Every structure is written in C-alpha cells, then in structure tokens.
C-alpha cells in the first residue's frame, strides 16, 4: 500500500513540476527579451482590402528569436521578422516576401531592483520585398527598445523602434522610409500555462502622414508533444486606423510557437 501511495505522490509531483515549467515558459513567451530560443509563426487574415474593400490579405510573419550569452551580465537577443504576403483582389492575386526587419536587443540578465526588464539596440531593415507593393525598396536602420515588468502572472510594457530608410531611387518616385513602430502590451498567464494577451501594433509613416493601428487580443496555451514544447494561440484584431487601401474592420490571428531547448 505504501508503495502505491509513494508512486502516486511521485506522479503528482512530476505533473506539478511539468505544469509549473509550462507556466514559466508561457510567461517567458510574453517577454520579448527572454533568454529562450523560439520560432513564432504568426498567421494574419484581413478582409476589406483595396479601393472597393473586396480584397483579402493573408500575412504570415516568421519571427525567430535567438538569445546569445555575451557574459555574466548581458544577453544579446536577436529578433527577426520575415513577412510572407498573399493578397487577392478578385481580378488579380499577388504573393511574395516583404522587407525583412532585424532587431538586436542588448539586455541585462538581471532585472532592476524594482522588477523592470529592458533591452535596447539597433534595428535594421533589408529591401527583400519580391513585389513593389510588399516593401519600400529601402535599406533602413534605427534604434529599438523594450521595457516591461512581470508580477503575479501579469506582464505589461512596450516595445518601440524607429527606422530611417536610405537608398530610395528618387528618379523612380520612391521616398525614403521614416517610420515609428510602437507596441504597448498587457497580458496575464495562469498556472495552467494559459495566457491572454492584448496589444496594439501602431506604425506611423511620417513621410506619407499615415497611421496604422491594429488592436490584437489573443489567447494561447503551452502544450508538450513528446519532447517538443509549443504554444498555440488564436484571437482577433481590429483596425482602429489604417491606410486608405489597407485592411479595415475585424481580422483574425493564429500563432504557433516552437520552443527549442538550449
């Protein structure tokens, strides 16, 4: 009898440890500068594209995150965004890759005495767009920074960058990029490794005086399949503001993140 009780306690202890570990992973996923290798793939669907609002857009962002251990005090976090775009306007369809954005955050391994986590560094933009409407044909560079706090299951903060473009062909009517990106966010993670996350992803195009403001609400769950750990998420976004021919109203988002052990 005592061996059966001991066996049951060991199973419960293992289950609790796994649940706690999953919850810790879920919290780390809400931290843009967490010391964890991950490959998020974000699928976005937006209707009401184009002048007659009859078009549709599918935007897939592949966003690998790789931390590098610099020394006892600092990490370097590499965050890449590779956009894959498909737009259907009924009479024609375009597919391809947009401009790749690469950010590097130098981040202290220890949070501040008041519990804040931060990182800062350069952001680069590469003219990788396969179609003119998917990019700016500019190289770009600028600063990026993130500041957040995690406490009692809550995560809140903001990430921002500004990109100045160069290399535009003025003879072809191209303009240099001059854009600010601001992403305030707040989320909550339960001990069950379930998270709910709210953010906005505001882009201000200073050259053309255009603001894009999608507001996103996503729920996610960390799961384990064999030796692999994934986060699965789904939610909605609402375009509070956007360019004249851009998306309007409600859209949808699905996220799959693969966690790679170090």
Secondary structure, DSSP 8 states (H G I E B T S, - for coil): -HHHHHHHHHHHHHHHHHHHHHHHHHHHHT-TT-S-EEEEEEEEEEEEESTTS-EEEEEEEEEEEEEEE-SSSEEEEEEEEEEEEEEE-SS-EEEEE--EEEEEEEEESS--TTSEEEEEEEEEEE---SSGGG--S-EEEEEEEEEEEEETTEEEEEEEEEEEEE---GGGT----EEEEEEEEEEEE-TTSEEEEEEEEEEEETTTTEEEEEEEEEEEEEEEETTEEEEEEEEEEEEEE--TTS--EEEEEEEEEEEE--
